Amino acid sequence: MWHKTFVWSPAAGGTSSEPATELKGHTALIYSLAFSPDGKLLATASVDNLVKLWDYLGDKELLTLTGHTAPVYCVAFSPDGRMLASSSQDQTIFFWDRATGKTTRQLRGHNGIVDTIAFSPSGKLLASGGQDKTIRLWNPADGKPVKTLGSHGGSIYSVAFSPDGKWLASSGAEGQIKIWDAATQKEAKALKPDKEPVTGVLFTADSARLLSIGFDRYLHIWDLTSGKELRKLGPTPDDLYGLALSRDGRHAVTSGYAGNMTVWDLAAGKPLSTRKLPFGAYCIAFTPDGKAVATGHERPSVCLITPL
């Protein structure tokens, strides 16, 4: 089934009449999504306790991954693309075989919802954070815990490694952003947003800057060397939940609870265009070719692939 949605062209600043594709299969809010490194698969995580793998180019569901006993909050592919990790309200992290959809390992240690997970660029570490306010490092090869890092003052909503593998960023409900040295596994510095919950963090392609979003409705750009804010872009119409970076590093995209979606030119420090999707968007990602955006929604429980 197709859903007609008018979208914009980042290059031209115009709109396209090409319809968005609806991927239907989940029965509740899609909270997280991720594309495989080779660009062939899309993984989605839902409050219906399921993870699904899609051939998004063929508009087809491939596998449903079952095992979590509570809502799934995050999915992430390993850098080599062979493994998918998922985290859940059931306090676990599952590793899945991409080809078969079978569980290969279950990690336990968090005492609460595991909101966020991220692989290091080398694939030798997995970082996780959640309701118990801790950041934990795991060895994906054997599933064993490596270290529990210092905690935040509230639930941790997002973790991200820098592309060069030197840094790990974390953000949380209390409005803190912390930068960790991935080698020493110690806190290197703290950034100071506007005391609103920080729902997402991502490093730029050069690993020199950090992007953050949250309930203050702004996209922040931080300099890692000085720890100072370089730019504060917005405000957007929504509290922000979704943040993604294009593979060429030139554009960021943000989305919010009311479905407002903005593509940003990071070099110019300004929005290219903003449009409203028909549903609130709780997660967002550029397709690997950069020609479309995938978003997850609640009512109806669909993933939209919207051409740019």
N, C-alpha and C positions, 0 to 999 in steps of 0.2 A: 504494500500500500504506500502511496505517496502522499506527502503533506506539503501543500504549497506554501513556501516561505520566501519572501523577497530578501535578498542578501546583497552585500556590497563588494566592490572590487578594491582592495587596498591600493593598487597602483593608480586606478583612475578615480577613485573616490565615488564611484557610481553604484548602481545596483544591477543585479542579475536576476532574470526571471526563471533561471534554472531551479527546479524544485529541490528541496532537501529530501534526503532518503531517511525513512524511519526504520530502525532496527528494533523489531518487537520480539519480546520473549520474557523479559522480567515482569514481575507482578507488583513491584514496589519501587521506591526511589532508587535511581542509579546514582551512587555516591562517588564513584571513582572510575576512571578509565585510563588505559595506556595502550600505546601502539608498540608492537614488537620492533626490535632494532632493524630487522630486514624489511619492515614496512608491509608485511603480508597479513598480519593479524591485529585485531583489536580485542582487548580484554576489558570486560566491564564487571563492576562489583556492585551488589545491590543489597538493600535492606531486606530482600526476600531470602537472605542467607546464601545466595548463589553467586558463583562467578561464571561468566560465559565467555567463550571465544568465538569470534566472528570472522568470516571472510567479508570484510566491510566493502570491498570492491565489487563483490558479487551479491551483496545484500543478503548474506546467508549465515545462519547460526551453525557453527561447526560442533561445538562441545559445550555441555553444561557440567561444571565442576561442583560436586556435592561433597560435603564434609563438615563445613562450618555449621554450628548450631545456633547462630545468632547473626544479626546483620553484619555484612562485610563492608568495611570502611575504606580499604585501599588495595590497589593492585599495582605491581611493578614487575617488569621483565628484567631478568639478568642481562648484563651487557652482551653476552654471547647469544642471547635470545632463546636458549634451550630451556630455561627455567622461568616459571612465573611464581611470584610470591603474593600472598594475600593476607590481610590482617582483619581482625574481627572484634566485635563486641564480646565474643566468647573467650577473649583474653589470649587467643592463640594466633600464631603465624603459620600458615601452611605453605609448603613448597609443592609445586605441581609440575609434572612432566608435560611440556607443551604439546607433544605429539599425541599422547594417549589420554591426557586429562586426569591421570591418576595422581593421588597424593604420594609424594616421595618422602616427606618429612613434616613433622609438627613441632613447632617451637613453643615452649611454655616458660613463663617467667614474669610477665606483666601481671599486675593486680588491678585489672580494669580494662576498659576498651582500649584496643590497640588502634589508634586513629591513623597512623601514618608509618610508611616504610619507604626505604630507598636503598638501592644498591650503590656501592662505590664504583667508580669507573673501571677499576680492575676486576670487579666482581668478587673480591676477596673479603669484603665486609658487607653486611646488611645492617642498616640503622633502623631503629624503630622507636616510636614515642607514643604516649597515650595518656589515659585518664589518671594513671598513678604518678604522673608528673616526672617520670624518668625517661631518659634516653638510653637505649641499650644497643650494644654492638654484638653482632653474631657472626660466626664463621659459616658461610653458606655451604662449604664443602662437607661439614659434618653436623651442622646445626647446633653446635655448642656455643654457649655465651662467651664472649670475649671480655666485655667490660660493661659496667653500668656507669654512665657519666653522671655528673652533677645534675641536679633536678631544676626544673622551673617552679614558679610559684603557683602554677595552675596546669590544667590539661595541656598536653602538647599536641598541636594540630598539624604541624608540618615539619618534615626534615628533608634536607637536600644536600648532596655532595657537590662540590665544585667540579667542573669538567677536568681540571688538572689533578684532582684527587687530593689536594692539600687541605681542603677545608670541609667542614660539615656545619651546616646552619640548622637551627631549630627555632621554632616560634610557638607561642601558646596563648592560652586564654587570658593570661594576665597582662598581655601586651608587650612581652619581652621577645627580643631576638638575640640569640646567642650564637657566636661563631667559635667552633672548636677546631683545634689543630688535629688533623686526622692521624698524624704520625705519633704525636705524644699523647693523644687522646685526652687533652686538657683544654679547658676553656681559654680562648685567646682574647676575646673581647665581647662586649655586649653593646648592642645598638638600642637606641631609645626612640621608638615611635610615639604615637600620641595616646598611649595608655588604653587603647581599644584592643580587643582581641585581634591577633595577627593570624589569619587563616591560611596563608600560603607564603612560601619563600622559594626562590629559584636564583641560581647564579647565572650571570651572563656568560656568553660563549668564551670570553677571554679570562674568566675566573677572577676578574678585577672588581666586579660590581655585583651587588645583590639586589634582586627585586623582591618586594614584599607587598602584600595586600591584606585587607582586614575590614573590620566593621567601621572604620573611619571613612571608607568609600574612596580611598586614594590608592594609586599605584606609586610606591616609593622606590627610588633608585639610590642605593648606598654605595659609597666608596669604601672598599675593604681596608685599604691601607690606613686611612685616617679615621674610619668609623663614622664619618659624617654623611649626612643626607645630601645628595647632589641635586635631586629633583623630587618634587611632589606633584604628581599628575592627577588631575581631577578637579572637583569631585565627580564621581560617577553617580547614577541614579540609585544604585543598590548597595547594600552591604555586599562585599565581594567574597565569593567562595572559590571561584575558578581562576587559575593563572597558568599560562603556558607560554613557551618561547618557541619561535620558529627555528628550524634546524640551521638556518643560515645566521641566526642570532640577531637579525635586523628588527624583527617585530615581536611584540608581546601581545597577548590577548587576555582579557579579563571578562568574567561573567558573574552575575549576581542572582539573588533569590527571585527577582521579578522578571528575569530573562533578558535584561539589558546586557549587550555584549559589545565590547570596544576593542578595536585593533589599534595598537600604539606603535608609532615610529620612535624607536628608542634613541636613535642618533639626533633626531630633531626635538625629542622630548615633547611630543604632542600626539593627540589622537588622529588617526587617519580617517576613521569614521566610526559611528556608533549606530547599532540597530537593535531592535527588540525582537527576540524570539517569541514564539507563542506560549512558551512555558518557562518557568524558572529554571536556571541552569546552575547546578551544584558542582559540576566538574567540566573541564574543557581541555582540549588538546588540538594542536594542529595535526592534520594528516601528514604523513612523511613527505609527501611531495609539496606541501605548503599551499595546496590549491583549495583546501576545504578545512572546516573545523568540526570536530566531534564534540557533542555536549550530552550530558546525562540529565534526565528529568524525572519528576515525580508523578504528575498527573497530566497525561498518561505516562506510564512507565516505559519510556522509549529512549533510545539513543538517536539523536539526529546527526546526520552527516550533511553539513550545510556548505555548499560551494561558495568560495570567495570570489 
